[in-house]
Amino acid sequence: MTNIAFIGGGNMASCIIGGMLANGFSAQQIRVSDPGEQARANIQETYGIAATSDNHVAVAGADIVILAVKPQVMGPVVSDLAPSLSATSAVVSIAAGIQIGDLQSWLGDSQAIVRAMPNTPAMVRTGATGLFANPQINSQQKESIQAIFNAVGIACWVDSEAQIDAVTAVSGSGPAYYFLVMEVMQKVGVELGLSEQTARELTIQTALGAAQMASTGSLDTTQLRQQVTSPGGTTHAAIETFKAGGIEESFRQAMQAALSRAEEMSKEFSS
Ligand SMILES: NC(=O)c1ccc[n+]([C@@H]2O[C@H](COP(=O)([O-])OP(=O)(O)OC[C@H]3O[C@@H](n4cnc5c(N)ncnc54)[C@H](OP(=O)(O)O)[C@@H]3O)[C@@H](O)[C@H]2O)c1
């Protein structure tokens, strides 16, 4: 049985644990540490998982240690924890902007380390996580870590650490892009005469339906769009208007801005 310790029992840890328990992991193989009495009580009462205020106790015997604290406190937390970590355990950081090089400087060069970039839909088990490992990781550790993040959605390995910034621009920040599109569609739906409730229901169901079609069918997104865009029809009129407004360039610039900000944040947190 793989033993897993979470350092930090906040929002992200809690949602990953919920997904793990719903997907075959047992409460006995998970341990959590958090300084907050309320956070520990939540974890214990909601999931029946042992929670401690002592990070060193949590990592004893752990095969996988998931660092789920805020990036700002990662340095002191990891440096303090380093002497208690087993050389054979894999350490997974979900903190935005904390680089493998920094983690290695606190933990030593031989430690197996993974950077994970999950997103908020993990809370409803439809998350998308990008994963990158240093070469010290073995295939069994990779498999176990993939299973943890698959429990809250899907998880993909990327080939370089720089690609984690691209993951941030696509899926890390991505839910907000869709929220923005839905926000605008609802607003304009009301301007076109629908009630708030009808505009909201139709917008959300349309987003769900489109995502479902894109994820389950055999057609790619271009084919799906072309399929519903008859020349001279209503969708065609809308799509041509989007194109004339420069939608592709607008997304390119926005996602480039997210990537640049992720790169900057990595430098800010770097020791
Ligand atoms: N939320 C997201 O959508 C998301 C997405 C991708 C990545 N992440 C990353 O996930 C990490 C956690 O985010 P979150 O939203 O779950 O934050 P959070 O809810 O604030 O959880 C962090 C927890 O760590 C605890 N903590 C603070 N110092 C600690 C220490 N020394 N030892 C152990 N635990 C300690 C905090 O306790 P106190 O509150 O008492 O300080 C808090 O309960 C962050 O690094 C973030 O970048 C989050």
The ligand as a Gaussian input file, in Angstrom:
#p B3LYP/6-31G(d) Opt

LIG

0 1
 N       -6.663000      26.494000      -5.288000
 C       -6.334000      26.262000      -6.551000
 O       -7.129000      26.336000      -7.466000
 C       -4.940000      25.849000      -6.913000
 C       -4.664000      25.449000      -8.219000
 C       -3.360000      25.051000      -8.518000
 C       -2.396000      25.059000      -7.532000
 N       -2.709000      25.490000      -6.276000
 C       -1.666000      25.515000      -5.264000
 O       -2.070000      24.705000      -4.190000
 C       -1.446000      25.169000      -2.996000
 C       -2.486000      25.205000      -1.911000
 O       -3.532000      26.081000      -2.309000
 P       -4.909000      26.099000      -1.533000
 O       -5.832000      26.893000      -2.371000
 O       -5.279000      24.727000      -1.097000
 O       -4.474000      26.976000      -0.240000
 P       -5.032000      26.897000       1.244000
 O       -6.484000      26.549000       1.226000
 O       -4.613000      28.154000       1.913000
 O       -4.251000      25.656000       1.878000
 C       -2.945000      25.734000       2.367000
 C       -2.968000      25.154000       3.768000
 O       -1.625000      25.021000       4.218000
 C       -1.619000      25.366000       5.595000
 N       -0.291000      25.689000       6.066000
 C        0.289000      26.902000       6.269000
 N        1.517000      26.766000       6.774000
 C        1.727000      25.436000       6.912000
 C        2.812000      24.664000       7.402000
 N        3.914000      25.251000       7.877000
 N        2.695000      23.331000       7.410000
 C        1.584000      22.727000       6.964000
 N        0.524000      23.387000       6.488000
 C        0.592000      24.745000       6.468000
 C       -2.560000      26.536000       5.660000
 O       -2.939000      26.800000       6.984000
 P       -3.292000      28.340000       7.381000
 O       -4.454000      28.742000       6.523000
 O       -3.607000      28.214000       8.842000
 O       -2.058000      29.148000       7.088000
 C       -3.716000      26.038000       4.776000
 O       -4.640000      25.272000       5.515000
 C       -0.846000      26.542000      -3.314000
 O        0.545000      26.442000      -3.373000
 C       -1.413000      26.896000      -4.674000
 O       -0.479000      27.612000      -5.470000
 C       -3.966000      25.865000      -5.937000

